[in-house]
Amino acid sequence: MLNLINKNQFDSIYELFESSFPACELREKEKVKELFENGQLKIYGSSDSLVAMYVWEFEKFVYLENFAVSSKYRGQGIGGKVLLELIHFFPSKTIVLEVEKPYDDMSTRRVGFYQRSGFVWNEFAYKLPPLRDVETDVDLHVMSYKNQLNQEDFNEIKEVLFKDVYMCRR
């Protein structure tokens, strides 16, 4: 179900992300396209563009930046199956993603979904750097697949994310 997308699928996949995320949590289309075309950002998706994820592969870990399932198919187990596929693509690497601390029903369900898929909550947090010209005030926590991160691992992951993904220093 999950494959690397091709250039012809890009527009429909980006539309899926636009309908799934607030603008402040999503890069502008041209920036995503640039990162995708130069190979920094891998985009995995289904052939029907109903499920997709932005993935960054690094030496020691894999970062799942965004993960979207079409609203028509949420709650049917598709997201869990696709996440499991991604986990099988990278059996020897830690997979990390960011979530907000649960503050409402949706954020609580999101964290629960990742926990049911084998991800663990890490208390370490940081502010989401701006992805557009809008400052954000979103605290993000890192969840990691299978194992808890220690402070040293978190600091190393954070440094790579801020340098290579967010392209800033903090």
MOKARA-V483266 format. One record per residue. N is the residue number from 1. RES is the residue in one small letter. SS is DSSP state (H for helix, E for strand, C for the rest). Layout:
BEGIN
n=N res=RES ss=SS
n=N res=RES ss=SS
END
This chain:
BEGIN
n=1 res=m ss=C
n=2 res=l ss=C
n=3 res=n ss=E
n=4 res=l ss=E
n=5 res=i ss=C
n=6 res=n ss=C
n=7 res=k ss=H
n=8 res=n ss=H
n=9 res=q ss=H
n=10 res=f ss=H
n=11 res=d ss=H
n=12 res=s ss=H
n=13 res=i ss=H
n=14 res=y ss=H
n=15 res=e ss=H
n=16 res=l ss=H
n=17 res=f ss=H
n=18 res=e ss=H
n=19 res=s ss=H
n=20 res=s ss=H
n=21 res=f ss=C
n=22 res=p ss=C
n=23 res=a ss=H
n=24 res=c ss=H
n=25 res=e ss=H
n=26 res=l ss=C
n=27 res=r ss=C
n=28 res=e ss=C
n=29 res=k ss=H
n=30 res=e ss=H
n=31 res=k ss=H
n=32 res=v ss=H
n=33 res=k ss=H
n=34 res=e ss=H
n=35 res=l ss=H
n=36 res=f ss=H
n=37 res=e ss=H
n=38 res=n ss=C
n=39 res=g ss=C
n=40 res=q ss=C
n=41 res=l ss=C
n=42 res=k ss=E
n=43 res=i ss=E
n=44 res=y ss=E
n=45 res=g ss=E
n=46 res=s ss=C
n=47 res=s ss=C
n=48 res=d ss=C
n=49 res=s ss=C
n=50 res=l ss=C
n=51 res=v ss=E
n=52 res=a ss=E
n=53 res=m ss=E
n=54 res=y ss=E
n=55 res=v ss=E
n=56 res=w ss=E
n=57 res=e ss=E
n=58 res=f ss=C
n=59 res=e ss=C
n=60 res=k ss=C
n=61 res=f ss=E
n=62 res=v ss=E
n=63 res=y ss=E
n=64 res=l ss=E
n=65 res=e ss=E
n=66 res=n ss=E
n=67 res=f ss=E
n=68 res=a ss=E
n=69 res=v ss=E
n=70 res=s ss=C
n=71 res=s ss=H
n=72 res=k ss=H
n=73 res=y ss=H
n=74 res=r ss=C
n=75 res=g ss=C
n=76 res=q ss=C
n=77 res=g ss=C
n=78 res=i ss=H
n=79 res=g ss=H
n=80 res=g ss=H
n=81 res=k ss=H
n=82 res=v ss=H
n=83 res=l ss=H
n=84 res=l ss=H
n=85 res=e ss=H
n=86 res=l ss=H
n=87 res=i ss=H
n=88 res=h ss=H
n=89 res=f ss=H
n=90 res=f ss=C
n=91 res=p ss=C
n=92 res=s ss=C
n=93 res=k ss=C
n=94 res=t ss=E
n=95 res=i ss=E
n=96 res=v ss=E
n=97 res=l ss=E
n=98 res=e ss=E
n=99 res=v ss=E
n=100 res=e ss=C
n=101 res=k ss=C
n=102 res=p ss=C
n=103 res=y ss=C
n=104 res=d ss=C
n=105 res=d ss=H
n=106 res=m ss=H
n=107 res=s ss=H
n=108 res=t ss=H
n=109 res=r ss=H
n=110 res=r ss=H
n=111 res=v ss=H
n=112 res=g ss=H
n=113 res=f ss=H
n=114 res=y ss=H
n=115 res=q ss=H
n=116 res=r ss=H
n=117 res=s ss=C
n=118 res=g ss=C
n=119 res=f ss=E
n=120 res=v ss=E
n=121 res=w ss=E
n=122 res=n ss=E
n=123 res=e ss=E
n=124 res=f ss=E
n=125 res=a ss=E
n=126 res=y ss=E
n=127 res=k ss=E
n=128 res=l ss=C
n=129 res=p ss=C
n=130 res=p ss=C
n=131 res=l ss=C
n=132 res=r ss=C
n=133 res=d ss=C
n=134 res=v ss=C
n=135 res=e ss=C
n=136 res=t ss=C
n=137 res=d ss=C
n=138 res=v ss=C
n=139 res=d ss=E
n=140 res=l ss=E
n=141 res=h ss=E
n=142 res=v ss=E
n=143 res=m ss=E
n=144 res=s ss=E
n=145 res=y ss=E
n=146 res=k ss=C
n=147 res=n ss=C
n=148 res=q ss=C
n=149 res=l ss=C
n=150 res=n ss=C
n=151 res=q ss=H
n=152 res=e ss=H
n=153 res=d ss=H
n=154 res=f ss=H
n=155 res=n ss=H
n=156 res=e ss=H
n=157 res=i ss=H
n=158 res=k ss=H
n=159 res=e ss=H
n=160 res=v ss=H
n=161 res=l ss=H
n=162 res=f ss=H
n=163 res=k ss=H
n=164 res=d ss=H
n=165 res=v ss=H
n=166 res=y ss=C
n=167 res=m ss=C
n=168 res=c ss=C
n=169 res=r ss=C
n=170 res=r ss=C
END
